[in-house]
């Protein structure tokens, strides 16, 4: 039923027939015969009138032309029609009351006629013959529409092919650039490894001398030295040993050389105490207050966790508000992996610790919460606060090495909170 409705809609809107006859009764008769088929009929009472109509309208499906008309007969009108490119494709049926000789009929075909109908008109014959040409028109119209669709599809396909070629070329160039960048990165990493080795080797020698002469000075002048001088010498010796350890750790860290045996059971309370001892001078200078809840024991690289705590706590002391004593509080909570956003489902049952380091410092705008972990990223000038801008980026790298996460929350002049999330035990994937 749907296809029939579409066909009727097509006939009513698109099938247009030009009927040419000098007698009104003949025009009325043809209109009466064809009107039930729903065609659109346009009538002309002479050849000249037909030509005037055809000058303005070219979308006729069929022309029914009376042969015998005064002034310009049907054959003469058909001749003029066939000479115009926009009109010569329209089928033309001659209507005549005479049975002409074959030569005359042949001439009619030469003038563009496709058939003859003789008067008196047989209504059913007229309807059948008109229906044949309407069906041909409909099929031709469908072919034209299909051809247009195919042309559009072909153009679309050509565009897609061109776009794909462009994309493939871009990918090829990007791959070449990637290969070049990888080669450059490999060379740079090798140079950095060599530099780190040389730098660490060169730093070891002055450190050994500091340790040597500190030990000699302590042994030689141990008796009679003021108590505060003895404390200072002990701090120098301890700091030089710590620096030597840091140099070795930095060398390992730069080469990503930590293996399974570098991880060990690490009491975070002990790590924190060591850090606070190292920062004792800064703590006293700023009259800082640092409090901490009981911290857990985790499987980690102690030297790196020490560096992690030291970088964050020293920042909290350094970035204090003018006229305000630094206050830092450290606490922890146990959390299951399934409660951590965006974590892989296979780690849902693993135990993690959230370690919160809160301060009352100058804070920063929340929009910089991600940027502060970018290497060399500084939110303040060197004149305001000293620093290289790599401390927090190292913290992020350490946490990621331990398969954890680090984020920050802050507001201007309301302090900052650094949230360090570490697994109780390093996930197996991190040890491969």
C-alpha positions in Angstrom: 0.0 0.0 0.0 2.9 2.4 0.8 4.5 1.8 -2.6 1.1 2.5 -4.3 0.7 5.7 -2.4 4.1 6.8 -3.4 3.4 6.0 -7.1 0.1 8.0 -7.0 1.9 10.9 -5.4 4.5 10.7 -8.1 1.8 10.7 -10.9 -0.2 13.6 -9.5 2.8 15.8 -8.9 5.1 15.0 -11.8 3.1 13.7 -14.8 2.2 16.6 -17.0 0.6 16.2 -20.5 0.3 19.0 -23.1 -2.9 18.5 -25.3 -3.0 20.5 -28.5 -6.2 20.7 -30.6 -8.1 23.6 -32.3 -11.5 22.3 -31.2 -12.7 22.8 -27.6 -14.9 19.7 -27.7 -11.9 17.5 -28.6 -9.8 19.1 -25.7 -12.7 18.5 -23.3 -13.1 14.9 -24.5 -9.4 14.0 -24.0 -9.5 15.8 -20.6 -12.5 13.7 -19.5 -10.8 10.4 -20.6 -7.5 11.1 -18.7 -8.7 13.0 -15.7 -9.4 9.9 -13.5 -5.7 8.9 -13.9 -4.7 12.0 -12.0 -2.5 13.6 -14.7 -1.9 17.3 -14.9 -3.2 18.4 -18.3 -2.2 21.7 -20.0 -4.4 22.6 -23.0 -3.5 24.6 -26.2 -5.9 25.5 -29.0 -3.2 25.9 -31.7 0.3 25.1 -32.7 1.5 28.6 -31.9 -0.2 28.5 -28.5 1.6 25.2 -27.8 5.0 26.7 -28.7 4.4 29.6 -26.4 3.7 27.2 -23.5 6.7 25.1 -24.4 9.0 28.2 -24.3 8.2 28.6 -20.6 7.7 25.0 -19.5 9.9 22.1 -20.5 8.9 19.4 -18.0 6.1 17.7 -20.0 5.9 13.9 -19.9 3.9 13.6 -23.1 2.4 15.8 -25.9 -0.9 14.8 -27.6 -1.0 16.8 -30.9 -3.9 17.1 -33.4 -2.6 16.9 -37.0 -5.1 19.0 -38.8 -5.1 22.5 -37.3 -5.5 25.9 -39.1 -2.5 28.1 -39.5 0.2 25.7 -38.2 -0.7 22.1 -38.4 0.5 19.4 -36.1 3.4 18.2 -38.3 4.8 21.7 -38.6 4.5 22.3 -34.9 6.2 19.0 -34.2 9.1 20.0 -36.5 9.7 23.2 -34.6 9.5 21.3 -31.3 12.0 18.7 -32.4 14.5 21.4 -33.3 14.9 22.6 -29.7 17.3 20.6 -27.5 15.2 21.1 -24.3 12.0 19.8 -26.0 13.0 17.1 -28.5 13.1 14.4 -25.8 9.4 14.8 -25.1 7.4 11.9 -26.7 4.6 13.1 -29.1 1.5 11.2 -30.1 -0.4 12.5 -33.2 -4.2 12.5 -33.1 -5.8 12.5 -36.6 -9.1 11.7 -38.3 -7.4 10.4 -41.5 -5.7 7.2 -42.2 -2.6 8.5 -44.0 -0.3 6.7 -46.4 2.8 5.1 -45.0 5.0 7.9 -46.4 3.0 10.5 -44.6 3.1 8.5 -41.3 6.8 8.0 -41.7 7.2 11.8 -42.0 5.3 12.2 -38.8 7.8 9.9 -37.1 10.6 11.9 -38.5 9.1 15.0 -36.9 9.3 13.5 -33.4 6.1 11.5 -33.3 6.1 8.2 -31.5 2.6 7.0 -32.3 -0.8 7.8 -33.9 -4.3 7.7 -32.5 -7.2 7.9 -34.9 -10.5 9.7 -34.4 -13.0 8.9 -33.1 -10.8 8.3 -30.1 -11.1 5.0 -28.3 -10.9 6.0 -24.6 -9.3 2.8 -23.3 -6.8 2.8 -26.2 -5.8 6.4 -25.4 -5.5 5.6 -21.7 -3.3 2.5 -22.4 -1.0 4.3 -24.8 -0.6 7.3 -22.5 0.0 4.9 -19.6 2.8 3.2 -21.5 4.7 6.5 -21.9 3.9 7.5 -18.3 5.4 4.3 -17.1 8.5 4.8 -19.3 8.8 8.4 -17.9 8.5 7.1 -14.4 11.2 4.4 -14.9 13.4 6.9 -16.7 12.9 9.4 -13.8 13.9 6.7 -11.3 17.0 5.9 -13.4 17.9 9.5 -13.4 17.4 9.8 -9.7 19.4 6.6 -9.1 22.2 8.0 -11.4 22.3 11.2 -9.3 22.5 9.2 -6.1 25.3 7.1 -7.6 27.1 10.3 -8.7 26.8 11.7 -5.2 27.9 8.5 -3.7 30.9 8.4 -6.1 31.8 12.0 -5.2 31.5 11.2 -1.5 33.7 8.1 -2.0 36.3 10.1 -3.9 36.4 12.7 -1.1 36.8 9.9 1.5 39.6 8.4 -0.6 41.3 11.7 -0.9 40.8 12.3 2.9 42.1 8.9 3.6 45.2 9.5 1.4 45.8 12.8 3.2 45.4 11.1 6.6 47.7 8.2 5.6 50.3 10.7 4.5 49.9 12.6 7.8 50.3 9.3 9.7 53.3 8.4 7.7 54.9 11.8 8.4 54.0 11.5 12.1 55.5 8.0 12.2 58.7 9.4 10.7 58.7 12.2 13.2 58.1 9.8 16.0 61.0 7.6 14.9 63.2 10.7 14.7 62.0 11.9 18.1 62.6 8.4 19.6 66.1 8.4 18.3 66.7 11.9 19.6 65.2 10.9 23.0 67.3 7.8 23.2 70.4 9.8 22.4 69.4 12.5 25.0 68.7 9.8 27.6 72.2 8.3 27.0 73.7 11.7 27.4 71.8 12.3 30.6 72.9 8.9 31.9 76.5 9.8 31.2 76.1 13.2 32.8 74.4 11.8 35.9 77.2 9.3 36.3 79.9 11.9 35.9 78.1 14.4 38.1 77.6 11.8 40.8 81.2 10.6 40.6 82.5 14.2 40.8 80.2 14.9 43.8 81.4 11.8 45.7 85.0 13.1 46.1 84.2 16.4 47.9 81.7 14.5 50.0 84.2 12.0 51.1 86.6 14.8 52.1 83.9 16.5 54.1 83.2 13.3 55.9 86.9 12.6 56.4 87.8 16.0 57.8 84.7 16.1 59.9 85.6 12.7 61.5 89.2 13.9 62.1 88.0 17.1 63.6 85.6 15.3 65.9 88.3 12.8 67.0 91.0 15.4 67.5 88.9 17.9 69.3 86.2 15.8 70.9 87.5 16.6 74.4 86.8 20.2 75.5 84.6 21.1 72.6 81.4 23.0 73.5 78.3 20.9 73.4 76.7 22.9 70.6 79.9 22.6 68.5 79.8 18.8 68.9 76.1 18.8 67.8 77.0 20.9 64.7 79.8 18.5 63.8 77.4 15.5 64.2 74.9 17.3 61.9 77.6 18.0 59.3 78.6 14.4 59.3 75.1 13.1 59.1 74.2 15.6 56.4 77.2 14.6 54.3 76.3 11.0 54.6 72.7 11.8 53.6 73.9 13.8 50.6 76.1 10.9 49.5 73.1 8.6 49.8 71.0 11.1 47.8 73.6 11.3 45.1 73.5 7.5 44.7 69.8 7.5 44.7 69.6 10.3 42.1 71.9 8.3 39.9 69.6 5.2 40.3 66.5 7.3 39.8 67.7 9.0 36.6 68.4 5.6 35.1 65.1 4.0 36.4 67.3 1.3 37.7 65.3 0.3 40.8 64.6 -3.4 40.8 62.5 -5.6 43.0 65.2 -5.8 45.7 65.1 -1.9 46.1 61.6 -2.2 47.6 61.5 -3.1 51.3 59.2 -2.9 54.3 59.3 0.8 55.2 58.0 2.4 58.4 56.8 5.8 57.3 57.1 7.1 60.9 60.8 6.4 60.8 61.0 8.1 57.4 59.2 11.2 58.7 61.4 11.4 61.7 64.5 11.4 59.5 63.0 14.1 57.3 62.1 16.3 60.3 65.6 15.9 61.6 67.0 17.1 58.3 64.7 20.0 58.3 65.3 20.9 61.9 67.1 24.2 61.1 64.2 25.4 58.8 61.6 24.3 61.4 63.3 26.3 64.2 63.9 29.3 61.9 60.3 29.6 60.9 59.0 28.4 64.4 56.9 25.8 62.5 54.6 23.3 64.2 54.5 19.8 62.6 52.2 17.1 64.0 51.5 13.6 62.6 49.2 10.7 63.3 50.5 7.2 63.4 51.7 6.3 59.9 51.6 2.8 58.3 54.4 0.5 57.2 54.4 -0.1 53.4 56.5 -1.8 50.8 58.6 1.0 49.3 62.0 2.4 48.4 62.9 4.3 51.6 65.2 6.9 50.1 62.6 7.9 47.6 59.8 8.1 50.1 62.1 10.2 52.3 62.7 12.6 49.4 58.9 12.7 48.7 58.1 13.7 52.3 61.0 16.2 52.4 60.0 18.0 49.2 56.4 18.5 50.3 57.1 19.4 53.9 59.9 21.8 53.0 57.5 23.5 50.5 54.9 23.8 53.3 57.4 25.5 55.5 58.8 27.7 52.7 55.4 28.9 51.3 54.1 30.2 54.6 52.0 33.4 54.9 53.7 36.6 56.1 53.4 37.0 59.9 52.0 33.5 60.2 53.8 30.5 61.7 53.7 27.4 59.6 51.4 24.7 60.9 51.6 21.3 59.2 49.5 18.2 60.0 50.0 14.7 58.6 47.4 12.0 58.8 46.5 8.8 57.0 43.5 6.7 56.2 43.1 3.2 54.7 41.2 2.9 51.4 40.3 0.0 49.2 41.3 0.2 45.5 37.7 0.1 44.4 37.2 3.5 46.1 39.9 5.2 44.1 38.7 6.9 40.9 39.9 5.6 37.5 41.8 2.7 39.0 42.0 -0.6 37.1 39.3 -3.1 38.3 42.0 -5.8 38.9 43.3 -3.6 41.8 39.9 -3.1 43.5 40.8 -5.5 46.4 44.2 -4.0 47.0 44.8 -1.9 50.1 46.0 1.7 49.7 46.8 4.5 52.1 45.8 8.1 51.6 48.4 10.3 53.3 47.2 13.9 53.8 49.8 16.7 54.3 48.0 19.9 55.2 49.4 23.3 55.8 48.2 26.8 56.5 50.4 28.5 53.8 49.7 30.9 51.0 48.0 28.3 48.9 47.3 28.6 45.2 44.4 28.8 42.8 42.7 25.4 42.2 43.1 25.7 38.5 46.9 25.1 39.0 46.4 21.8 40.9 47.7 19.8 37.9 50.3 22.2 36.6 52.3 22.4 39.9 53.5 18.8 39.2 55.0 19.8 35.8 58.8 20.0 35.8 60.2 23.6 36.2 56.6 25.0 36.6 56.7 27.8 39.1 53.7 29.8 40.4 55.9 32.4 42.0 59.0 34.3 40.9 62.4 33.4 42.3 62.6 36.7 44.1 59.5 35.7 46.1 60.4 32.2 46.9 63.6 30.3 46.1 63.4 27.0 44.2 64.0 25.3 40.8 60.5 24.2 40.1 61.3 20.5 40.0 60.5 19.4 43.5 56.9 18.5 43.0 57.6 16.9 39.6 60.1 14.6 41.4 57.3 13.8 43.9 54.9 12.8 41.2 57.6 10.6 39.6 58.3 8.9 42.9 54.6 8.2 43.6 54.1 6.9 40.1 57.1 4.6 40.5 55.3 3.2 43.6 52.1 2.7 41.5 50.4 5.4 43.5 48.7 8.8 42.9 49.3 12.4 44.1 46.9 15.3 44.0 46.6 18.7 45.6 43.8 20.9 46.9 44.2 24.5 47.7 42.8 28.0 47.9 44.6 31.3 48.0 45.6 32.2 51.6 43.8 29.1 53.0 46.6 26.6 52.8 47.1 23.5 50.8 46.5 19.8 51.2 48.6 17.2 49.3 47.0 13.8 49.1 49.5 10.9 48.5 47.9 7.6 47.7 50.3 4.6 48.0 49.6 0.8 47.9 50.4 -1.2 51.0 52.5 -3.4 48.9 53.7 -2.5 45.4 51.5 -4.1 42.8 53.0 -7.0 40.9 52.8 -5.2 37.5 55.2 -2.6 38.8 57.9 -5.1 39.5 58.2 -6.5 36.0 
